[in-house]
Amino acid sequence: MTLPPPTDGFTCGLDVTLRIIAGKWKPLILYFLLQRPNRYGELKRAVRGVSDKMLIQQLKELEADAVLTRTDHHEVPPRVDYTLTPMGRSLAEALAPLCTWGTENMAEVTRVFAERDGWQREAG
């Protein structure tokens, strides 16, 4: 495979993708937004373990990168919806096979991680 010359500081298409989804929570945010638009609270419940500060930061970055749009309905109580842009939808769809792989290999990966954790405890 011949790679195109680097442009704008990217070494290849994978570099572009990884820069957009960099961060522990962004792929999960994209996954849940692919299902349907979500309000902030829905995303907070869906992306278990994320702090408010981190979720807000990741959403702002994805919005700045034109992957999602934030719609403030200017209501009381506040109602804000997050929706994927066309580019964000195509990115989330490209990540879908990774979700399938994870589901298909979850038991094996769980076993491998438990084994690895055992080795680390023994070495520590």
Stockholm file with secondary structure:
# STOCKHOLM 1.0

chainA/1-124         MTLPPPTDGFTCGLDVTLRIIAGKWKPLILYFLLQRPNRYGELKRAVRGVSDKMLIQQLKELEADAVLTRTDHHEVPPRVDYTLTPMGRSLAEALAPLCTWGTENMAEVTRVFAERDGWQREAG
#=GR chainA/1-124 SS CCCCCCBTTBSSHHHHHHHHHCSSSHHHHHHHHHHSCEEHHHHHHHSTTCCHHHHHHHHHHHHHTTSEEEEECCCSSCCEEEEECHHHHHHHHHHHHHHHHHHHHHHHHHHHHHHHHHHHHHHC
#=GC SS_cons         CCCCCCBTTBSSHHHHHHHHHCSSSHHHHHHHHHHSCEEHHHHHHHSTTCCHHHHHHHHHHHHHTTSEEEEECCCSSCCEEEEECHHHHHHHHHHHHHHHHHHHHHHHHHHHHHHHHHHHHHHC
//
